[in-house]
């Protein structure tokens, strides 16, 4: 799967295109699918009912080096786009892609079934990864995982 899959299937989502390297993803089915959030703990608040479903992306889809230059976020977008495409071709109800707190790095799928007695019901499918893919030290706020293109070009020129 790559960015052509997104455009060929008219999926309303985009890659960040921060990295110069083409980003590809070999799709594998989720290793875990489970309920998270307020629904399984019976702490829902009316009138809006959200059922959050956690979909864990397999470790074979994400490399430990994908933490650099937003590649992880782009792979998450690619994975979610395949899920969106599969759901859209299977279900006959409204499906859309939204962003958690308007952050384009955190997309999720929203399904809005029209069920009797369930007004404003939303089912949100949230992609996550296993906790052991990235080393904790890489997530330190003092660690820089973003390499600006200008910096990389300057570095490349200095080596020549």
MOMO-V405232 format. One record per helix or strand. SS is the DSSP state (H for helix, E for strand). FROM is the first residue (numbers start at 0). TO is the last residue. Records with the same first field share a line. If there is no record, write none. Layout:
SS = FROM-TO ; FROM-TO
This chain:
H = 2-7 ; 58-60 ; 63-89 ; 99-101 ; 135-138 ; 148-158
E = 31-35 ; 48-56 ; 94-98 ; 106-110 ; 114-114 ; 117-117 ; 120-128
